[in-house]
Amino acid sequence: MIAGSEIANGAASSLTDRLSSSTRRASSARRVGSDSAAKVRSNVSS
């Protein structure tokens, strides 16, 4: 019983880690993309 709950907790925490790391990667990629888009826009206008 205890071993089973430990395994479930470990699986849940590893899943949460994976989700948070992928979310962080997506948000940083979005930030970089918007930065480069703003740069391109300013280059075009000038």
C-alpha positions, 0 to 999 in steps of 0.5 A: 500500500505504502509502496504503491502510493510512493510510486504514484506520488513519484509518477505525479511529481515527474509528470508535473516536472515534465509539464512545467519544464515544457511550459517554461520552454514554450513561454521563453520561445514565445518571448524570443519570438515576439522580441524578434518580431518587434525587431523586424517590425522596427527595421521595416518601418525605419 
